[in-house]
Amino acid sequence: MGKVSATLLNNKRKKENDAGFGALNSARLINKNGTANVNRVGVPFSQQFSLYHYLIGISWLHFLGLIFAFYFAANLFFASIYIAIGVEQLSGANIQSCGLLFWDAFFFSAQTLSTVGYGHIAPIGFGANVVSSIEALFGLLVFALITGLGYGRFAKADASLIVSNNMLISPYLDGQGLMFRFGNARNEHLIEAEVEMMFSYIPQNKENTGSRAFIKLKLERSKISIFTQSWTVVHPIDEDSPLKEMNTNDMENSDAEVIVFFKAFDEKFNQTVHRRFSFTHHEIVWNAKFTSVLSLDAKSGNIQVDFGKINEFEMMK
């Protein structure tokens, strides 16, 4: 009876500590960019892909590149239609050269799409007027959507964190601690910042069936009132730590990964921001310590944080 109760208790703890990835053994759970390393199959494309979420999530360079590519393609499409229905329906177009005629049609399309309408070229035929009317309406709708997407990207709250490339196992108090550090790269204050660390591994015992286990790690400090500079997060490796009896080989054999969840309240956006990232056993350095990133500015006397040193550490002798 006691064995059954213990088994039920262990199963309950596994469910409570499950970070949402399930127990199957897999590759890295969290990618470097914070996305879950999960392949989704059998989902209809209409449900799997959201154009809005895609355009909101990509980088600004990629976003602007897509806008310019779409703008060029749209004008190329409408210019081809104007030429197809007859150049005589475009008053003022240069009909002496095919190349100049194409560019006249292209720039007339750009003026119509953006509703600028300089007036050098004007539609005089029924077909050209119909196409230009449709293009003007299309342009109004497209630029309204692009404006909305631009606002959504600017208004999206995001925690700009600089995270160390490695976790270290360093001397801590009378023993050792597993630690990493990160910093707030912006001048904005993050209020009530919280960190949660989850240790994921494959237990190496006879009862193990290759399933992955998750254990929430106890932290020296999991919450700070205001996050303005750098923060070294430490998990003390004490008697209750799952890392107590582990070494480098044990972590490699158990395919260990430490998953980090961060959240804080951004006072400027007036909303909560989130970040997540992970460190695999390849990114855990044993018997090392971070070099300091803090100093005092000689001129102002203010605290100075050198984020260029966020990844620097030295090996212990």
PADRENDREN-654987 format. One record per residue (C-alpha): x, y, z; residue number from 1. Coordinates in pm, 1 decimal, always signed. Layout:
BEGIN
        x        y        z resi
        X        Y        Z  NUM
...
***
This chain:
BEGIN
        x        y        z resi
     +0.0     +0.0     +0.0    1
   +284.9   +233.3    +89.5    2
   +460.6   +152.7   -240.7    3
   +145.0   +231.5   -436.7    4
   +104.4   +561.8   -251.9    5
   +468.1   +651.9   -321.4    6
   +422.1   +573.6   -691.2    7
   +110.9   +791.6   -708.5    8
   +294.9  +1072.3   -531.1    9
   +587.1  +1051.2   -777.1   10
   +347.6  +1057.1  -1070.8   11
   +173.0  +1359.9   -921.6   12
   +505.0  +1542.0   -880.4   13
   +600.0  +1465.6  -1240.8   14
   +274.4  +1617.5  -1361.1   15
   +321.7  +1924.7  -1143.5   16
   +677.7  +1976.4  -1268.2   17
   +599.9  +1908.7  -1633.5   18
   +692.5  +2226.6  -1823.3   19
   +441.1  +2149.9  -2098.0   20
   +670.3  +1944.0  -2323.6   21
   +554.3  +1597.3  -2221.8   22
   +776.3  +1307.4  -2116.5   23
   +901.0  +1188.2  -2455.7   24
  +1275.5  +1199.9  -2510.0   25
  +1352.6  +1458.4  -2774.8   26
  +1613.0  +1703.0  -2900.6   27
  +1658.2  +2048.8  -2751.1   28
  +1325.5  +2160.5  -2603.1   29
  +1369.9  +2538.2  -2633.8   30
  +1554.5  +2693.5  -2927.4   31
  +1797.0  +2980.3  -2882.7   32
  +1534.5  +3229.3  -3002.9   33
  +1291.0  +3111.7  -2735.4   34
  +1058.5  +2908.6  -2960.4   35
   +953.3  +2556.8  -2867.5   36
  +1135.7  +2290.2  -3066.2   37
   +818.3  +2106.7  -3167.4   38
   +713.0  +1986.6  -3513.4   39
   +338.6  +2006.9  -3575.9   40
   +188.2  +1769.3  -3832.5   41
   -166.4  +1690.2  -3935.9   42
   -283.3  +2049.2  -3879.8   43
   -467.8  +2223.9  -4165.9   44
   -259.8  +2503.8  -4317.0   45
   -535.5  +2756.2  -4244.2   46
   -499.8  +2681.2  -3871.4   47
   -125.9  +2627.0  -3862.6   48
    -22.7  +2949.4  -4038.0   49
   -132.9  +3297.6  -3938.7   50
    -14.0  +3575.4  -4169.1   51
    -70.5  +3837.1  -3899.4   52
   +136.5  +3653.1  -3638.2   53
   +405.7  +3584.8  -3896.1   54
   +434.6  +3951.8  -3997.5   55
   +427.4  +4067.7  -3635.5   56
   +696.5  +3819.9  -3531.2   57
   +960.8  +3858.7  -3803.5   58
  +1249.7  +4104.0  -3780.1   59
  +1212.7  +4465.9  -3895.4   60
  +1459.0  +4408.0  -4180.9   61
  +1259.2  +4109.1  -4303.2   62
   +930.3  +4299.6  -4261.6   63
  +1048.1  +4603.8  -4459.9   64
  +1199.1  +4378.4  -4724.3   65
   +864.1  +4204.4  -4773.7   66
   +684.8  +4540.7  -4804.5   67
   +923.1  +4663.9  -5076.0   68
   +905.0  +4330.8  -5259.3   69
   +523.9  +4335.0  -5246.8   70
   +511.8  +4699.7  -5359.6   71
   +734.7  +4628.0  -5659.7   72
   +542.0  +4309.4  -5751.7   73
   +204.2  +4486.9  -5728.2   74
   +315.1  +4771.6  -5953.9   75
   +470.1  +4525.5  -6196.2   76
   +138.6  +4335.9  -6209.3   77
    -76.5  +4643.4  -6273.2   78
   +174.4  +4788.8  -6522.3   79
   +145.9  +4467.4  -6722.3   80
   -233.1  +4499.1  -6721.8   81
   -218.2  +4860.4  -6847.6   82
     +9.3  +4756.6  -7133.4   83
   -212.6  +4454.7  -7212.4   84
   -534.8  +4658.8  -7243.4   85
   -367.2  +4910.0  -7475.7   86
   -123.4  +5194.1  -7432.7   87
   -355.6  +5428.0  -7616.0   88
   -572.1  +5432.3  -7301.6   89
   -293.0  +5602.6  -7105.1   90
   -275.8  +5968.1  -7200.6   91
    +75.4  +6109.9  -7183.1   92
   +255.9  +5774.1  -7198.3   93
   +568.7  +5753.6  -7414.5   94
   +479.1  +5519.3  -7699.5   95
   +804.4  +5570.0  -7893.2   96
   +997.1  +5310.1  -7692.3   97
   +879.3  +4981.9  -7541.6   98
  +1117.3  +5027.6  -7248.9   99
  +1001.8  +5380.5  -7173.8  100
   +639.6  +5275.0  -7219.9  101
   +679.2  +5000.6  -6959.4  102
   +835.4  +5236.1  -6705.9  103
   +565.1  +5495.6  -6773.3  104
   +302.0  +5231.0  -6698.9  105
   +496.2  +5114.0  -6391.4  106
   +527.1  +5462.8  -6239.6  107
   +165.4  +5543.5  -6326.9  108
    +72.1  +5229.6  -6132.9  109
   +282.9  +5346.0  -5836.1  110
   +109.6  +5684.9  -5839.2  111
   -232.3  +5521.5  -5857.4  112
   -157.3  +5256.5  -5592.1  113
    -40.3  +5521.0  -5345.9  114
   -321.1  +5761.5  -5457.3  115
    -60.7  +6034.9  -5524.9  116
   -166.1  +6094.1  -5886.0  117
    +80.5  +6351.1  -6021.4  118
   -116.2  +6387.3  -6345.1  119
   +161.1  +6337.8  -6603.6  120
    -18.8  +6023.2  -6723.8  121
   -394.0  +5977.3  -6697.7  122
   -633.9  +5699.5  -6797.5  123
   -865.5  +5798.4  -7082.7  124
  -1015.2  +5463.1  -7186.3  125
  -1285.9  +5264.5  -7010.4  126
  -1055.8  +4967.9  -6939.0  127
   -774.3  +5180.5  -6797.7  128
  -1020.5  +5371.8  -6576.2  129
  -1165.3  +5047.0  -6439.6  130
   -821.1  +4904.2  -6361.8  131
   -696.7  +5228.0  -6204.5  132
  -1010.4  +5248.2  -5986.8  133
   -957.3  +4891.3  -5864.4  134
   -589.0  +4960.1  -5803.8  135
   -662.5  +5275.6  -5603.3  136
   -904.5  +5084.5  -5379.6  137
   -651.7  +4801.2  -5346.3  138
   -381.6  +5052.5  -5250.2  139
   -597.2  +5213.1  -4979.8  140
   -669.7  +4872.8  -4824.2  141
   -308.4  +4751.5  -4843.2  142
   -154.2  +5066.5  -4695.5  143
   -412.6  +5064.1  -4416.2  144
   -312.9  +4706.0  -4334.5  145
    +59.3  +4790.5  -4347.8  146
     +0.7  +5087.6  -4115.2  147
   -183.6  +4862.6  -3871.4  148
    +94.5  +4603.7  -3880.9  149
   +354.5  +4874.1  -3825.0  150
   +167.2  +5004.1  -3522.1  151
   +126.2  +4650.2  -3389.5  152
   +500.0  +4590.6  -3416.9  153
   +583.5  +4918.3  -3239.8  154
   +324.0  +4855.6  -2969.4  155
   +437.0  +4498.9  -2900.7  156
   +601.6  +4475.5  -2559.5  157
   +924.7  +4279.2  -2558.8  158
  +1185.4  +4227.7  -2289.6  159
  +1521.9  +4317.5  -2442.6  160
  +1751.9  +4084.4  -2252.1  161
  +2117.2  +4004.8  -2307.8  162
  +2177.7  +3648.4  -2184.5  163
  +2509.0  +3474.9  -2123.5  164
  +2592.4  +3198.3  -2369.1  165
  +2680.0  +2956.3  -2092.1  166
  +2570.3  +2837.9  -1753.7  167
  +2844.1  +2787.2  -1497.9  168
  +2885.7  +2556.1  -1204.1  169
  +3083.0  +2776.2   -967.7  170
  +3179.4  +2786.6   -601.7  171
  +2885.0  +2916.2   -401.3  172
  +2885.2  +2961.8    -22.3  173
  +3019.9  +2633.2   +118.7  174
  +2943.9  +2433.6   -192.2  175
  +2862.0  +2491.7   -556.0  176
  +2589.9  +2662.5   -753.3  177
  +2449.5  +2642.7  -1104.6  178
  +2426.3  +2995.1  -1240.1  179
  +2381.8  +3213.3  -1546.5  180
  +2349.9  +3587.0  -1584.0  181
  +2156.2  +3825.4  -1801.4  182
  +2087.7  +4195.3  -1820.5  183
  +1824.9  +4452.0  -1910.3  184
  +1957.5  +4614.5  -2228.8  185
  +1711.8  +4904.2  -2230.7  186
  +1672.4  +5205.7  -2005.5  187
  +1316.6  +5101.4  -1924.6  188
  +1261.8  +4964.1  -1575.8  189
  +1121.8  +4612.8  -1545.5  190
   +917.5  +4582.2  -1228.2  191
   +861.2  +4264.6  -1021.0  192
  +1093.9  +4056.9  -1237.7  193
  +1065.1  +3680.5  -1181.2  194
  +1273.8  +3383.9  -1296.8  195
  +1184.8  +3015.9  -1289.6  196
  +1429.9  +2737.8  -1379.1  197
  +1334.4  +2384.3  -1477.9  198
  +1584.5  +2097.5  -1495.8  199
  +1498.8  +1846.8  -1766.8  200
  +1679.8  +1513.1  -1799.8  201
  +1638.0  +1141.8  -1873.5  202
  +1682.1   +943.6  -1549.2  203
  +1949.1   +677.6  -1583.5  204
  +1802.1   +383.6  -1393.9  205
  +1653.3    +42.7  -1464.7  206
  +1298.6   +170.5  -1430.9  207
  +1355.5   +443.9  -1688.4  208
  +1185.5   +387.6  -2023.1  209
  +1349.9   +678.7  -2201.1  210
  +1095.6   +930.2  -2078.2  211
  +1205.1  +1279.4  -1981.2  212
  +1166.3  +1414.1  -1627.7  213
  +1126.0  +1776.0  -1517.8  214
  +1228.4  +1918.7  -1180.8  215
  +1178.4  +2278.9  -1072.8  216
  +1505.4  +2416.4   -937.1  217
  +1518.2  +2609.6   -612.5  218
  +1682.2  +2948.8   -663.0  219
  +1882.2  +3169.7   -429.5  220
  +1654.1  +3453.5   -543.5  221
  +1369.0  +3410.2   -789.2  222
  +1224.3  +3762.3   -778.9  223
  +1357.1  +4118.1   -764.2  224
  +1156.2  +4436.8   -727.9  225
  +1323.2  +4633.8  -1008.0  226
  +1548.0  +4498.8  -1283.6  227
  +1773.1  +4778.6  -1413.2  228
  +2114.7  +4622.9  -1475.3  229
  +2244.6  +4263.4  -1459.9  230
  +2122.3  +3965.7  -1258.5  231
  +2311.4  +3646.5  -1180.6  232
  +2057.7  +3372.8  -1113.4  233
  +2188.6  +3097.3   -885.6  234
  +2060.4  +2749.6   -805.2  235
  +2242.2  +2622.9   -491.1  236
  +2355.9  +2262.2   -542.0  237
  +2262.6  +2136.5   -195.1  238
  +2128.0  +1806.7    -61.7  239
  +1789.3  +1865.2   -225.1  240
  +1929.3  +1953.2   -566.5  241
  +1893.9  +1699.5   -851.1  242
  +2247.1  +1800.1   -956.4  243
  +2402.1  +1696.4   -624.4  244
  +2546.8  +1364.2   -744.3  245
  +2583.9  +1455.0  -1110.8  246
  +2899.3  +1522.9  -1310.0  247
  +2972.4  +1614.0  -1671.5  248
  +2925.9  +1258.8  -1797.5  249
  +2599.7  +1218.3  -1606.5  250
  +2458.0  +1534.4  -1763.4  251
  +2562.8  +1425.1  -2110.5  252
  +2424.7  +1072.3  -2069.8  253
  +2095.2  +1205.1  -1934.4  254
  +2072.2  +1470.4  -2210.8  255
  +2025.5  +1743.0  -1948.8  256
  +1874.8  +2080.3  -2034.7  257
  +1792.0  +2374.9  -1810.9  258
  +1485.9  +2573.7  -1919.6  259
  +1448.5  +2932.5  -1799.4  260
  +1123.6  +3130.5  -1784.9  261
  +1133.4  +3505.7  -1726.1  262
   +853.9  +3755.9  -1676.7  263
   +834.2  +4114.6  -1558.0  264
   +608.8  +4419.4  -1575.6  265
   +720.6  +4685.0  -1823.7  266
   +620.2  +5023.7  -1680.6  267
   +627.8  +5203.2  -2017.8  268
   +416.2  +4949.4  -2206.3  269
   +206.2  +4897.2  -1892.3  270
   +194.4  +4521.6  -1946.7  271
   +378.0  +4202.0  -1857.7  272
   +662.9  +4087.3  -2081.7  273
   +791.7  +3732.3  -2114.4  274
  +1108.7  +3557.5  -2232.0  275
  +1218.1  +3195.6  -2231.2  276
  +1545.0  +3027.2  -2322.2  277
  +1742.3  +2718.2  -2231.9  278
  +2092.0  +2580.5  -2180.9  279
  +2184.6  +2226.1  -2287.2  280
  +2451.9  +2020.0  -2112.5  281
  +2697.7  +2131.6  -2383.8  282
  +2651.3  +2490.4  -2264.9  283
  +2720.6  +2419.9  -1896.3  284
  +3079.4  +2492.8  -1792.3  285
  +3209.6  +2326.5  -1477.3  286
  +3438.1  +2486.0  -1218.7  287
  +3432.7  +2839.5  -1359.2  288
  +3313.6  +3181.2  -1245.0  289
  +3186.2  +3491.3  -1423.7  290
  +3400.5  +3802.0  -1444.2  291
  +3236.1  +4119.7  -1318.1  292
  +3039.1  +4340.3  -1554.6  293
  +2983.4  +4617.0  -1298.9  294
  +3205.7  +4917.4  -1237.5  295
  +3180.1  +5283.1  -1138.9  296
  +3197.8  +5548.5  -1407.5  297
  +3498.8  +5767.6  -1329.8  298
  +3328.3  +6090.5  -1440.3  299
  +2973.5  +6057.8  -1308.4  300
  +3024.4  +5806.2  -1031.3  301
  +2725.2  +5607.6  -1159.1  302
  +2709.9  +5230.5  -1183.2  303
  +2824.3  +5113.1  -1526.0  304
  +2725.3  +4777.1  -1674.7  305
  +2948.7  +4643.3  -1951.3  306
  +2728.3  +4402.8  -2145.1  307
  +3023.6  +4326.9  -2371.2  308
  +3153.5  +4113.1  -2083.1  309
  +2826.8  +3927.0  -2019.9  310
  +2975.0  +3601.8  -2159.3  311
  +3319.3  +3630.7  -2000.3  312
  +3422.0  +3380.7  -1734.6  313
  +3742.9  +3235.4  -1597.5  314
  +3825.5  +2878.3  -1506.1  315
  +3899.2  +2797.7  -1142.9  316
  +4237.1  +2652.2  -1050.7  317
***
